[in-house]
Amino acid sequence: MKNIYLYYISILAPLLFILWLSSSDTIDSTLFFIVLIVYAFIYRPFVDGKRLAEKNILQNKDIWKMLYPGNHLNYFKELYFT
C-alpha cells in the first residue's frame, strides 16, 4: 500500500462506516464499542504494518510489533506524509 490515498481510504472508510452504523442506530452501544476496539487495536496496527512492510521499512515478520501502544509514532512521517 505505497499509495498514500489508498492508505487514507483504507483507514478512514471503515471508521466512517462504523460511525454511520452507530448514528443510524443499526448497532447498539455495546457492539459499537467492540467494533471500535477491534478497529483500533487489530485493524489499524495491521494496516500500518502492511504499509511499512511494503515501503521496506519493516519486514513482514515484524508487522506484529505495530501492536505495541505508541509504536506507530516512531514511523509517523513514513505512515502519514510519504
Secondary structure, DSSP 8 states (H G I E B T S, - for coil): ---HHHHHHHHHHHHHHHHHHHHTTSS-HHHHHHHHHHIIIIIHHHHHHHHHHHTTSS-GGGGGGGGSTTGGGGGHHHHHT-
